[in-house]
C-alpha cells in the first residue's frame, strides 16, 4: 500500500521535473541561437572583413624609375638577367633584372610603346606601338635591325616563333601579320578577327598561332 501511495507522487514529481528541464532546455537553445546570430549576422550592405594576416605578403626587391610616363609592357630576357619595359614615353628601356640598374634606352618609336618581346636567343628585341610599326633591334647595342610597316593601325602584340625566324604582330587594324624576322618580308595576313587584335602567341611546335582581341574571341590558325 505504501508503494501504491508513493508511486503516483513519484510519477507526478518526475513529470514536473521533465517539464522544468524541457523548459530550461528550450530557453537555453533559444538564447544560444540568438547569441549565434549576433556573432555571425552581418548588417545589411556590409562585407566580411578579412584578417590582415590571412594572406601572405611580399615586398619589392627594387623599383625601376627610368620611365617618365605609364609603362604598358614588360618582358624578361630568356636568361632571366634583363628586363625590357615599353612605355607611353615612347621608349623601351632595358635594365638589370637583379638590381634595376639601367643598361640601354631605345628611342626609335614615335609614339606609345605597347608591346615588347625578346628573341628566343636573347640577342634581339621586337617592340611596337601606336606609331604602327614593329621595330627589331639589337638587345645589347640598341642598333636597329629592321622596321616592319605592314600595319594600318597601332600594334598591340608581337610574338617570336620558337625558332626565332618569324614574328607575328597583332594590330588594331584587325589583322595578325606573320613576317620574316630578318628581312621583314610578309609571309601571310590573318583576317579572322572583327575587332582590334591585342595579342598573339605561337604553339610550341611553331605550326599554329592563337590570337585574341576586342571581338571577345581567341582564334587558333595555321601559321604557314
ROKE-637633 format. One record per residue (C-alpha): residue number from 0; residue in three letters; chain; x, y, z. Coordinates in steps of 0.1 Angstrom, whole numbers, plus 2048, in hexadecimal, padded with zeros to 3 digits. Layout:
<pts>
<NUM; ala; A; <X; Y; Z>>,
...
</pts>
This chain:
<pts>
<0; unk; A; <800; 800; 800>>,
<1; unk; A; <81C; 817; 808>>,
<2; unk; A; <82B; 812; 7E6>>,
<3; unk; A; <809; 819; 7D6>>,
<4; unk; A; <806; 83A; 7E7>>,
<5; unk; A; <82A; 844; 7E0>>,
<6; unk; A; <82A; 83A; 7BB>>,
<7; unk; A; <811; 855; 7AF>>,
<8; unk; A; <824; 870; 7C2>>,
<9; unk; A; <844; 863; 7B3>>,
<10; unk; A; <836; 863; 790>>,
<11; unk; A; <828; 886; 795>>,
<12; unk; A; <849; 894; 7A1>>,
<13; unk; A; <85B; 883; 784>>,
<14; unk; A; <843; 894; 76B>>,
<15; unk; A; <848; 8B6; 77B>>,
<16; unk; A; <86E; 8B2; 77A>>,
<17; unk; A; <86C; 8A7; 756>>,
<18; unk; A; <857; 8C5; 74C>>,
<19; unk; A; <86E; 8DC; 760>>,
<20; unk; A; <88D; 8CE; 750>>,
<21; unk; A; <87D; 8D0; 72D>>,
<22; unk; A; <874; 8F4; 733>>,
<23; unk; A; <897; 8FC; 73E>>,
<24; unk; A; <8A5; 8EA; 720>>,
<25; unk; A; <88F; 8FE; 708>>,
<26; unk; A; <898; 91F; 718>>,
<27; unk; A; <8BD; 915; 716>>,
<28; unk; A; <8BA; 90C; 6F2>>,
<29; unk; A; <8A8; 92C; 6E9>>,
<30; unk; A; <8C2; 940; 6FB>>,
<31; unk; A; <8DE; 92E; 6EA>>,
<32; unk; A; <8CD; 934; 6C8>>,
<33; unk; A; <8CB; 959; 6CE>>,
<34; unk; A; <8EE; 95A; 6DA>>,
<35; unk; A; <8F9; 947; 6BB>>,
<36; unk; A; <8E6; 95F; 6A4>>,
<37; unk; A; <8F6; 97C; 6B6>>,
<38; unk; A; <918; 96E; 6AF>>,
<39; unk; A; <914; 965; 68A>>,
<40; unk; A; <8F9; 97C; 67B>>,
<41; unk; A; <907; 99A; 668>>,
<42; unk; A; <8F5; 9BB; 665>>,
<43; unk; A; <8E4; 9C1; 644>>,
<44; unk; A; <8FC; 9CC; 629>>,
<45; unk; A; <91B; 9C4; 63D>>,
<46; unk; A; <936; 9AB; 631>>,
<47; unk; A; <94A; 993; 647>>,
<48; unk; A; <96C; 9A2; 651>>,
<49; unk; A; <98A; 98D; 64A>>,
<50; unk; A; <9A5; 989; 664>>,
<51; unk; A; <9C3; 99F; 65B>>,
<52; unk; A; <9D9; 980; 660>>,
<53; unk; A; <9C4; 968; 64C>>,
<54; unk; A; <9D7; 96B; 62C>>,
<55; unk; A; <9FD; 96A; 625>>,
<56; unk; A; <A0D; 98A; 61B>>,
<57; unk; A; <A2C; 994; 608>>,
<58; unk; A; <A43; 9B2; 606>>,
<59; unk; A; <A54; 9C2; 5E7>>,
<60; unk; A; <A78; 9B7; 5E1>>,
<61; unk; A; <A7E; 9D7; 5D0>>,
<62; unk; A; <A6B; 9F1; 5BB>>,
<63; unk; A; <A75; 9FD; 599>>,
<64; unk; A; <A6D; A22; 593>>,
<65; unk; A; <A7C; A27; 571>>,
<66; unk; A; <A5B; A2F; 55E>>,
<67; unk; A; <A4A; A51; 55F>>,
<68; unk; A; <A27; A45; 556>>,
<69; unk; A; <A12; A25; 559>>,
<70; unk; A; <A22; A03; 552>>,
<71; unk; A; <A0D; 9ED; 53B>>,
<72; unk; A; <A23; 9CE; 536>>,
<73; unk; A; <A3F; 9BB; 548>>,
<74; unk; A; <A52; 99C; 53C>>,
<75; unk; A; <A6E; 987; 54C>>,
<76; unk; A; <A8B; 97D; 537>>,
<77; unk; A; <A8E; 957; 531>>,
<78; unk; A; <AAA; 954; 549>>,
<79; unk; A; <A97; 968; 564>>,
<80; unk; A; <AB3; 982; 568>>,
<81; unk; A; <AA3; 9A0; 557>>,
<82; unk; A; <A80; 9B0; 555>>,
<83; unk; A; <A73; 9C5; 538>>,
<84; unk; A; <A57; 9DD; 53F>>,
<85; unk; A; <A42; 9F1; 526>>,
<86; unk; A; <A32; A11; 52F>>,
<87; unk; A; <A1B; A2E; 526>>,
<88; unk; A; <A3B; A43; 525>>,
<89; unk; A; <A43; A34; 503>>,
<90; unk; A; <A61; A20; 510>>,
<91; unk; A; <A6B; 9FC; 517>>,
<92; unk; A; <A83; 9F9; 534>>,
<93; unk; A; <A99; 9DB; 53B>>,
<94; unk; A; <AA5; 9D7; 55F>>,
<95; unk; A; <AB6; 9BF; 576>>,
<96; unk; A; <A9C; 9A6; 585>>,
<97; unk; A; <AB1; 9A1; 5A4>>,
<98; unk; A; <AB6; 9C5; 5B1>>,
<99; unk; A; <AA2; 9DB; 599>>,
<100; unk; A; <AC0; 9ED; 58B>>,
<101; unk; A; <ABA; 9FC; 568>>,
<102; unk; A; <ACB; 9EC; 54A>>,
<103; unk; A; <ABC; 9FB; 52A>>,
<104; unk; A; <AA1; A13; 51F>>,
<105; unk; A; <A92; A0D; 4FC>>,
<106; unk; A; <A82; A2D; 4ED>>,
<107; unk; A; <A79; A21; 4CA>>,
<108; unk; A; <A53; A24; 4CF>>,
<109; unk; A; <A3E; A43; 4C8>>,
<110; unk; A; <A21; A3B; 4DE>>,
<111; unk; A; <A17; A25; 4FC>>,
<112; unk; A; <A27; A03; 4FE>>,
<113; unk; A; <A0E; 9E8; 507>>,
<114; unk; A; <A20; 9C8; 503>>,
<115; unk; A; <A44; 9BA; 505>>,
<116; unk; A; <A51; 997; 4FF>>,
<117; unk; A; <A74; 987; 500>>,
<118; unk; A; <A80; 970; 4E5>>,
<119; unk; A; <A85; 94C; 4F1>>,
<120; unk; A; <AAB; 950; 4F1>>,
<121; unk; A; <AA9; 971; 505>>,
<122; unk; A; <ABC; 984; 4EB>>,
<123; unk; A; <AA0; 99A; 4DD>>,
<124; unk; A; <A80; 9AB; 4E9>>,
<125; unk; A; <A61; 9B2; 4D5>>,
<126; unk; A; <A4C; 9D0; 4E0>>,
<127; unk; A; <A2D; 9E0; 4D3>>,
<128; unk; A; <A12; 9FA; 4DB>>,
<129; unk; A; <9FC; A15; 4CE>>,
<130; unk; A; <A15; A21; 4B3>>,
<131; unk; A; <A08; A03; 49F>>,
<132; unk; A; <A2B; 9F3; 49D>>,
<133; unk; A; <A3C; 9D5; 4AB>>,
<134; unk; A; <A61; 9DC; 4B0>>,
<135; unk; A; <A7B; 9C0; 4B5>>,
<136; unk; A; <A9C; 9CB; 4C5>>,
<137; unk; A; <ABB; 9BF; 4D6>>,
<138; unk; A; <AB5; 9B8; 4FB>>,
<139; unk; A; <AD9; 9C2; 504>>,
<140; unk; A; <AE1; 9E0; 4EE>>,
<141; unk; A; <ABE; 9EC; 4E6>>,
<142; unk; A; <AC7; 9EC; 4C1>>,
<143; unk; A; <AA8; 9E8; 4AB>>,
<144; unk; A; <AA7; 9C9; 495>>,
<145; unk; A; <A87; 9D0; 483>>,
<146; unk; A; <A65; 9E2; 484>>,
<147; unk; A; <A45; 9D0; 47A>>,
<148; unk; A; <A2B; 9E8; 46D>>,
<149; unk; A; <A10; 9D1; 460>>,
<150; unk; A; <9F4; 9DB; 478>>,
<151; unk; A; <9DB; 9F7; 472>>,
<152; unk; A; <9D5; 9FE; 497>>,
<153; unk; A; <9E6; 9FA; 4B9>>,
<154; unk; A; <9F7; 9D9; 4C2>>,
<155; unk; A; <9EF; 9CA; 4E4>>,
<156; unk; A; <9FF; 9A8; 4E4>>,
<157; unk; A; <A1F; 998; 4D6>>,
<158; unk; A; <A2B; 974; 4D9>>,
<159; unk; A; <A4A; 963; 4CC>>,
<160; unk; A; <A47; 940; 4BD>>,
<161; unk; A; <A59; 925; 4D2>>,
<162; unk; A; <A76; 924; 4B9>>,
<163; unk; A; <A79; 94A; 4B9>>,
<164; unk; A; <A75; 94C; 493>>,
<165; unk; A; <A52; 95C; 492>>,
<166; unk; A; <A3D; 975; 4A5>>,
<167; unk; A; <A18; 978; 4A8>>,
<168; unk; A; <A0A; 99A; 4AF>>,
<169; unk; A; <9E7; 9A2; 4BB>>,
<170; unk; A; <9D7; 9C3; 4B2>>,
<171; unk; A; <9B9; 9DB; 4B6>>,
<172; unk; A; <9B5; 9D7; 490>>,
<173; unk; A; <9A4; 9B6; 499>>,
<174; unk; A; <9C0; 9A0; 48A>>,
<175; unk; A; <9DC; 98A; 496>>,
<176; unk; A; <9FA; 98B; 47E>>,
<177; unk; A; <A16; 972; 47D>>,
<178; unk; A; <A37; 97D; 46E>>,
<179; unk; A; <A5C; 974; 46C>>,
<180; unk; A; <A6F; 981; 48A>>,
<181; unk; A; <A8E; 987; 476>>,
<182; unk; A; <A82; 996; 455>>,
<183; unk; A; <A5F; 9A3; 460>>,
<184; unk; A; <A4F; 992; 442>>,
<185; unk; A; <A2A; 989; 449>>,
<186; unk; A; <A21; 964; 449>>,
<187; unk; A; <9FC; 966; 44F>>,
<188; unk; A; <9E0; 97C; 45D>>,
<189; unk; A; <9C4; 96E; 473>>,
<190; unk; A; <9A3; 980; 46F>>,
<191; unk; A; <98D; 96B; 486>>,
<192; unk; A; <986; 985; 4A1>>,
<193; unk; A; <96B; 9A0; 4A0>>,
<194; unk; A; <97B; 9B8; 4B9>>,
<195; unk; A; <99C; 9C4; 4C6>>,
<196; unk; A; <9B5; 9A7; 4CB>>,
<197; unk; A; <9C8; 9AB; 4EB>>,
<198; unk; A; <9DD; 98B; 4EE>>,
<199; unk; A; <9EC; 96E; 4DC>>,
<200; unk; A; <9FF; 94F; 4E6>>,
<201; unk; A; <A11; 932; 4D4>>,
<202; unk; A; <A0B; 90E; 4DC>>,
<203; unk; A; <A2A; 8FB; 4E9>>,
<204; unk; A; <A2E; 8E9; 4C7>>,
<205; unk; A; <A2C; 90A; 4B4>>,
<206; unk; A; <A10; 8FD; 49E>>,
<207; unk; A; <9F3; 911; 4AD>>,
<208; unk; A; <9EB; 934; 4BB>>,
<209; unk; A; <9D0; 93E; 4D4>>,
<210; unk; A; <9C4; 962; 4D2>>,
<211; unk; A; <9AB; 975; 4E6>>,
<212; unk; A; <99C; 998; 4E8>>,
<213; unk; A; <97E; 9AF; 4EB>>,
<214; unk; A; <966; 997; 4D9>>,
<215; unk; A; <967; 982; 4F9>>,
<216; unk; A; <975; 964; 4E7>>,
<217; unk; A; <995; 950; 4E7>>,
<218; unk; A; <99C; 941; 4C5>>,
<219; unk; A; <9B5; 925; 4BD>>,
<220; unk; A; <9C2; 923; 49A>>,
<221; unk; A; <9DE; 914; 484>>,
<222; unk; A; <9FE; 929; 485>>,
<223; unk; A; <A0A; 91E; 463>>,
</pts>
